[in-house]
Amino acid sequence: MRTESKKTSTSSWPKLAKWLNITSSAEKFRSDYDAATTATAKERRKSCSDQDRYVDVPDDLSEGWMMDSTSGMKKKSAPGTGGLELRMFVGTWNVGGKSPNEGLNLRNWLTCPSPADIYVIGFQEIVPLNAGNVLGPEDSGPAAKWLALIREALNTNKCDHEMSHYYTSKKCRQNFSEFLSLDEELDNNGENYRKSSRRYCLAASKQMVGIFLSVWVRADLCNHVTNLKVSSVGRGIMGYLGNKGSTSISMTLYNTTFCFVCTHLASGEKFGDELRRNLDVSEILKKTKFCHSFKSLVHPLSPESILEHDNIIWLGDLNYRLAAGYDDTHELLKKNNWQALLEKDQLRIEQKAGRVFNGWNEGNIYFAPTYKYLTNSDHYVAQSSQSKEKRRTPAWCDRILWKGEGLNQMWYVRGESRFSDHRPVYSLFSVQVDMKSKNIVPSTATMPICCPLKPLTNSSLSSTCCATKVQAEEQLLLLTRAQSCLDTVPRF
């Protein structure tokens, strides 16, 4: 009897962990579109990996989304290809459990050296990773503060002077001098990124405990964003809780699919800890699912898994350390010998061996390790004899990787904010977006539905979850039957 009781107790841990990790604030993702739509124009969609979590998204993002027709951006189309070239900023920052103050200026970080069309910004530890935040109700206060600061930085037209200063700074020349001609290159392409009349809207943001991801798009692109979905995978305590893991956002821009994965992987610098991080990556890839609603069944462009997207950005505190002794590391740090240190980088060692991120790309690193600093200091923790913190070997914990033929990295650098014990890392990508339709849908499948779909029961959603291989005729039949019985299905 004791053995049986023990087995039952052990098997109940995953269920208990999942239950503890589900909070009311995690049931939705934030979007500027929500403020402009009514409840009847929304459809409930479920992420497979989130169990009973739900997100509210518009029934059709192509209609009536916040749009600024006064944007002065010029679109560059590739002749004969129906393509559009855009700029995408990607940034990641572990803020060490600190809530931002109102005076924190993100403008230098987000708008230099040039504004982008899409902003993907991920944070880790926006709240302290204590038991109260991991097991208790989700604290969305810091997330709201970060969103307000980002919105202010993106929509305030005061970047020309700061851009000029950034171009001429010594720091910029040291880190990536080959990109100093970026302004001339953009002008030659007929794109004037210094015109700051554009506005940015929040496409979606998602929080899981301390992991927070937001995606912003230029206002005049908003009505071309569709199929917004989110998914969270907890990889922390007991392998399920959200103190570690990922939050992901999937979206389609015109006819190109994007997936943004913000992660905080297993910590530790003991021998073998890198294998735990490898496992986290594997589980996130396996468990992240973006499931189809009834309406999205007739839109084959919407992928279900991370790797099914055309372009993927993986960002965050990956926590890979240096496989080198502490004293050896600091000797190389004094000489700014990044290449010798990178030969000991666990991520590159594991990737080269084919054990993680096989086939993924990362730019060349020409900056110092981003972890671990004394707060409000340019010194690593162990460089100060007065430090009471545990000695940590400096490492490039904060990384940005990508996968996809439509992405071209233009630069990859770090910021110098002393706000936390990590330095922010950010990158600028050139993105090719396909404006031509990839799929031919039967004309009968495009017939408008008279009324928006209503929320379905758990059993109804689970029975249709991830049904991507249904033929067009079956999809139409399923939609017809669903329409006829919607009034009899109980609402939440």
C-alpha positions in Angstrom: 0.0 0.0 0.0 2.8 2.4 0.8 4.4 1.8 -2.6 1.1 2.4 -4.4 0.5 5.6 -2.4 4.0 6.8 -3.3 3.4 6.2 -7.0 0.1 8.1 -6.8 1.8 11.0 -5.1 4.6 11.1 -7.6 2.3 11.0 -10.6 0.2 13.9 -9.1 3.1 16.3 -9.0 2.9 17.3 -12.7 -0.8 18.0 -12.4 -0.3 20.0 -9.2 2.5 21.9 -10.8 0.4 22.8 -13.8 -2.5 23.8 -11.6 -0.3 26.1 -9.5 1.2 27.6 -12.7 -2.2 28.6 -14.1 -3.2 32.1 -13.0 -6.0 34.4 -14.2 -3.6 37.0 -15.6 -2.0 34.4 -17.8 -5.2 33.6 -19.7 -4.9 36.5 -22.1 -2.3 38.3 -24.1 -2.4 42.1 -24.4 -2.9 43.8 -27.7 -3.7 47.3 -28.8 -6.4 45.8 -30.9 -8.4 44.7 -27.9 -9.1 48.3 -27.0 -10.7 48.9 -30.3 -12.9 45.9 -30.5 -16.0 44.7 -28.8 -16.5 41.4 -27.0 -18.6 40.0 -29.9 -15.7 40.5 -32.3 -13.4 38.2 -30.4 -12.8 34.5 -30.7 -11.4 32.3 -27.9 -8.4 30.3 -29.0 -6.4 27.8 -26.9 -2.7 27.0 -26.9 -2.2 23.2 -26.7 0.8 23.5 -24.4 -1.1 25.8 -22.0 -3.7 23.2 -20.9 -6.6 25.3 -19.6 -5.2 28.6 -20.5 -7.0 30.8 -23.0 -6.2 33.9 -25.0 -8.6 36.4 -26.4 -7.7 37.5 -29.9 -9.8 39.3 -32.6 -11.8 37.2 -35.0 -10.1 38.9 -37.9 -7.1 41.2 -37.5 -7.3 42.4 -41.0 -10.3 44.6 -40.3 -10.3 47.8 -38.3 -7.0 47.4 -36.5 -5.4 50.6 -35.3 -3.8 52.1 -38.3 -2.0 55.3 -38.9 -2.3 56.3 -42.5 0.0 59.3 -42.1 3.1 57.1 -41.7 5.8 58.3 -44.1 7.5 54.9 -44.5 8.3 53.8 -48.0 8.0 50.1 -48.8 10.7 48.5 -50.9 9.5 45.7 -53.1 11.7 43.2 -54.8 10.9 43.5 -58.5 9.0 40.5 -59.7 8.9 38.7 -56.3 6.1 40.5 -54.5 8.4 40.9 -51.6 8.7 43.7 -49.0 11.9 44.5 -47.1 11.5 45.5 -43.5 13.7 46.2 -40.5 13.2 44.2 -37.3 14.7 45.1 -34.0 15.2 42.2 -31.5 16.2 42.9 -27.9 16.6 40.7 -24.8 17.3 41.8 -21.2 17.4 40.0 -17.8 16.4 42.8 -15.5 17.2 40.9 -12.3 13.7 41.1 -10.6 13.7 44.9 -10.6 10.6 46.9 -11.6 11.5 49.9 -13.8 11.3 53.5 -12.6 9.6 56.2 -14.6 12.9 57.9 -15.4 14.4 54.8 -17.2 15.0 55.9 -20.8 14.7 53.1 -23.4 14.9 55.4 -26.4 18.6 55.1 -26.9 18.3 51.3 -26.8 15.2 51.0 -29.1 15.7 53.7 -31.8 19.4 53.8 -32.5 21.1 53.6 -34.9 17.8 53.7 -36.8 14.2 53.0 -36.2 12.8 49.6 -37.3 9.4 48.5 -38.6 9.0 45.6 -36.1 10.2 45.5 -32.5 10.5 42.2 -30.6 11.5 42.8 -27.0 11.9 40.1 -24.4 12.6 40.4 -20.7 13.5 37.8 -18.1 13.0 38.2 -14.3 10.6 41.2 -14.5 9.6 40.0 -11.1 11.7 38.3 -8.4 11.7 34.5 -8.8 10.5 33.8 -5.2 7.9 31.3 -4.1 5.1 33.9 -4.0 5.6 34.9 -7.6 6.1 31.4 -8.9 3.2 29.7 -7.0 0.9 32.7 -6.4 -1.1 35.1 -8.5 0.9 36.6 -11.4 2.1 40.1 -10.8 1.4 42.0 -14.0 2.3 45.4 -12.6 6.0 45.4 -13.8 4.9 44.2 -17.3 2.5 47.2 -17.5 5.3 49.5 -16.6 7.7 48.0 -19.2 5.0 48.3 -21.9 4.4 52.0 -21.0 8.1 52.7 -21.2 8.4 50.9 -24.6 5.4 52.7 -26.0 6.8 56.1 -24.9 10.2 55.3 -26.4 8.8 54.1 -29.7 6.2 56.8 -30.2 8.2 59.9 -29.1 9.9 61.6 -32.1 13.2 62.6 -30.5 15.7 60.3 -31.9 17.6 62.3 -34.6 20.2 63.8 -32.1 20.6 60.5 -30.4 21.1 58.6 -33.7 23.8 61.1 -34.7 25.6 60.7 -31.4 25.4 56.9 -31.7 26.9 57.0 -35.2 29.9 59.0 -34.0 30.5 57.3 -30.7 33.7 55.5 -30.1 31.8 52.6 -28.6 29.9 52.1 -31.8 33.1 52.0 -33.9 34.8 49.6 -31.6 31.9 47.1 -31.7 30.9 47.0 -35.3 32.6 49.5 -37.5 31.5 47.6 -40.6 28.0 48.9 -40.0 28.8 52.6 -39.9 27.7 52.9 -43.5 24.2 51.8 -42.6 22.7 55.2 -43.0 24.1 55.6 -46.5 23.0 52.1 -47.4 19.4 52.9 -46.3 19.3 56.1 -48.3 20.6 54.3 -51.4 17.7 51.9 -51.0 15.3 54.8 -51.1 14.2 54.3 -47.5 14.3 57.3 -45.1 14.3 55.8 -41.6 15.0 59.2 -40.0 11.4 60.4 -40.6 9.9 59.7 -37.2 6.2 60.4 -38.1 5.4 56.7 -37.7 3.6 55.2 -34.7 3.8 51.7 -33.3 1.1 49.5 -32.0 1.4 46.6 -29.6 0.6 43.4 -31.6 0.8 41.1 -28.6 2.5 40.7 -25.3 2.7 37.6 -23.1 3.9 37.1 -19.5 4.8 33.9 -17.6 6.0 34.7 -14.1 9.2 36.6 -14.9 9.4 36.0 -18.7 7.8 38.7 -20.7 7.7 39.1 -24.5 6.1 41.9 -26.5 5.9 42.5 -30.3 5.3 45.9 -31.7 4.6 46.8 -35.4 4.4 50.0 -37.3 0.9 51.2 -37.3 0.4 51.1 -41.0 1.4 47.4 -41.0 -1.1 46.4 -38.3 -3.9 45.5 -40.6 -1.6 43.0 -42.4 -0.9 41.1 -39.2 -3.1 37.9 -38.7 -3.1 34.6 -36.9 -1.8 36.0 -33.6 -1.4 33.2 -31.1 0.7 32.7 -27.9 2.1 29.7 -26.0 3.9 29.2 -22.7 6.0 26.3 -21.6 7.1 26.1 -17.9 10.5 24.4 -17.3 11.2 25.5 -13.8 10.4 23.7 -10.5 9.3 20.1 -11.1 9.9 20.7 -14.8 6.6 22.6 -15.1 6.5 25.8 -13.2 7.1 29.1 -14.9 10.2 30.4 -13.1 12.1 29.0 -16.1 10.8 28.2 -19.6 9.4 30.1 -22.6 6.7 32.4 -23.8 6.2 32.5 -27.6 4.2 34.6 -30.0 3.2 33.4 -33.5 2.0 35.8 -36.2 1.6 36.1 -39.9 2.6 39.3 -41.7 1.2 39.4 -45.1 1.9 35.8 -46.1 5.1 35.3 -44.1 4.9 33.5 -40.7 7.0 34.5 -37.7 7.6 32.9 -34.4 9.3 34.7 -31.5 10.5 32.6 -28.6 11.6 34.3 -25.4 13.3 31.9 -22.9 14.9 31.7 -19.6 16.8 28.4 -19.4 18.2 26.4 -16.5 20.8 28.3 -14.5 24.0 27.0 -12.9 27.7 26.8 -13.9 28.5 23.3 -12.6 29.7 20.7 -15.0 26.7 19.1 -16.8 24.4 22.1 -16.3 24.6 22.7 -20.0 22.8 19.4 -20.6 19.8 20.7 -18.6 19.7 23.8 -20.8 19.8 21.5 -23.9 16.9 19.6 -22.5 15.0 22.8 -21.9 15.4 23.8 -25.6 14.3 20.4 -26.7 11.2 20.4 -24.5 10.3 24.0 -25.5 10.5 23.0 -29.2 8.4 19.9 -28.5 5.7 21.4 -26.2 5.1 24.8 -27.8 1.9 24.5 -29.9 -0.1 27.1 -31.6 -3.5 25.5 -32.2 -6.0 26.2 -34.9 -9.4 27.6 -34.3 -12.4 26.8 -36.5 -11.8 29.8 -38.6 -8.1 29.3 -39.0 -8.6 25.9 -40.5 -9.2 27.6 -43.8 -5.9 29.5 -43.5 -3.1 26.9 -44.0 -0.5 29.6 -43.4 -0.9 29.4 -39.6 1.7 27.0 -38.2 1.3 24.8 -35.2 4.9 24.4 -34.0 7.9 26.7 -33.7 9.8 25.0 -36.5 6.9 25.3 -39.0 7.3 29.1 -39.2 9.1 30.8 -42.1 11.2 32.9 -39.7 12.0 32.2 -36.1 13.8 34.4 -33.5 15.0 32.7 -30.3 16.0 35.2 -27.6 16.6 35.4 -23.9 18.8 34.4 -21.0 19.9 31.1 -22.3 22.3 30.8 -19.3 25.1 29.0 -21.2 28.4 29.6 -19.4 32.1 29.4 -20.2 33.8 26.0 -19.8 36.9 27.6 -18.4 38.4 28.3 -15.0 37.7 31.6 -13.3 41.2 32.9 -13.3 41.8 32.0 -16.9 38.6 33.8 -17.9 39.6 37.0 -16.1 43.0 37.0 -17.7 41.4 36.9 -21.2 38.9 39.5 -20.1 41.6 41.9 -19.3 43.0 41.5 -22.8 39.5 41.8 -24.4 40.3 38.5 -26.1 36.7 37.6 -26.9 37.5 35.0 -29.5 39.6 32.9 -27.1 36.8 33.1 -24.6 34.2 32.1 -27.1 36.1 28.9 -27.8 35.0 27.9 -24.3 31.4 29.1 -24.7 29.1 26.2 -23.9 26.4 27.2 -26.4 28.9 27.2 -29.3 30.4 23.9 -28.1 27.0 22.2 -27.8 25.8 23.6 -31.1 28.9 22.5 -32.9 28.5 19.0 -31.5 24.9 18.9 -32.8 23.3 18.6 -29.4 21.3 21.8 -29.5 20.2 24.5 -32.0 21.3 22.4 -35.0 21.0 24.5 -38.1 20.3 27.8 -36.2 22.3 31.0 -36.7 23.9 33.5 -34.4 25.9 36.5 -35.3 29.5 37.2 -34.5 30.1 38.4 -30.9 32.4 41.4 -30.6 31.3 42.5 -27.1 32.2 41.5 -23.6 30.3 38.9 -21.6 26.9 40.2 -20.4 26.8 38.5 -17.0 27.3 38.9 -14.0 27.8 42.5 -13.1 27.5 44.3 -9.8 24.3 46.4 -9.9 25.0 50.1 -10.9 28.6 49.1 -11.8 30.8 48.2 -14.7 32.6 45.6 -12.7 31.9 41.9 -12.7 30.8 40.4 -9.4 34.2 38.9 -8.5 36.3 41.9 -9.6 35.5 43.7 -6.4 36.9 42.6 -3.1 33.9 44.3 -1.4 31.3 42.2 -3.1 29.3 39.9 -0.9 27.7 38.1 -3.8 28.6 34.6 -4.8 31.5 34.5 -7.3 30.3 33.9 -10.9 32.4 33.3 -13.9 31.5 36.0 -16.5 29.6 34.6 -19.5 27.5 35.4 -22.6 24.2 34.3 -21.0 22.0 36.6 -23.1 21.7 35.6 -26.7 19.7 36.0 -29.9 19.5 33.2 -32.5 17.5 32.9 -35.6 16.4 30.5 -38.3 14.8 31.3 -41.7 15.8 32.3 -45.2 14.1 35.6 -45.0 16.3 37.0 -42.2 19.6 38.8 -42.6 21.3 40.1 -39.5 22.7 43.6 -39.8 24.2 44.0 -36.4 24.5 42.3 -33.0 25.6 44.3 -30.0 25.0 44.8 -26.3 23.8 47.8 -24.3 25.6 49.4 -21.3 22.7 50.0 -18.9 23.7 49.4 -15.3 20.1 48.7 -14.3 20.6 45.0 -13.5 23.4 42.4 -13.2 22.9 41.6 -17.0 23.6 43.8 -19.9 20.9 44.0 -22.6 21.6 42.4 -26.0 20.0 43.5 -29.2 20.1 43.0 -33.0 18.8 44.5 -36.2 17.5 42.3 -38.9 16.6 42.9 -42.5 13.4 40.9 -43.2 12.0 39.8 -46.5 8.2 39.5 -46.3 6.2 37.7 -49.0 3.2 39.7 -50.2 1.9 37.1 -52.5 -0.6 34.4 -51.5 1.0 31.0 -51.1 -2.3 29.0 -51.0 -5.3 28.6 -53.2 -8.5 28.2 -51.3 -11.7 27.1 -53.0 -14.0 30.0 -53.6 -16.7 28.4 -51.5 -14.3 28.4 -48.6 -14.0 32.2 -48.7 -17.7 32.8 -48.1 -18.2 35.1 -45.2 -19.5 33.8 -41.9 -22.6 35.8 -40.9 -21.8 35.9 -37.2 -18.6 35.6 -35.2 -17.7 32.2 -33.6 -18.7 31.9 -30.0 -16.4 30.3 -27.3 -16.6 26.5 -27.3 -16.3 24.0 -24.4 -13.1 22.4 -23.4 -14.1 19.1 -25.0 -15.0 20.9 -28.3 -11.7 22.7 -28.4 -9.6 19.7 -27.6 -11.4 17.6 -30.3 -10.4 20.1 -33.0 -7.0 21.2 -31.6 -4.2 20.9 -34.1 -6.3 19.6 -36.9 -4.1 20.9 -39.7 -4.3 18.0 -42.1 -8.0 18.2 -42.6 -8.9 18.5 -46.3 -10.7 21.6 -47.6 -14.0 19.8 -48.0 -13.8 18.5 -44.5 -13.0 21.9 -43.2 -16.0 23.4 -44.8 -18.3 20.6 -43.5 -16.9 21.1 -40.0 -17.5 24.9 -40.2 -21.0 24.3 -41.4 -21.8 21.9 -38.6 -20.2 24.2 -36.1 -22.3 27.1 -37.3 -25.6 25.1 -36.9 -24.9 24.1 -33.3 -23.2 27.2 -31.9 -26.4 28.4 -30.1 -26.7 25.0 -28.3 -23.1 25.1 -27.0 -22.8 26.4 -23.4 -20.6 29.5 -23.0 -17.8 29.8 -20.4 
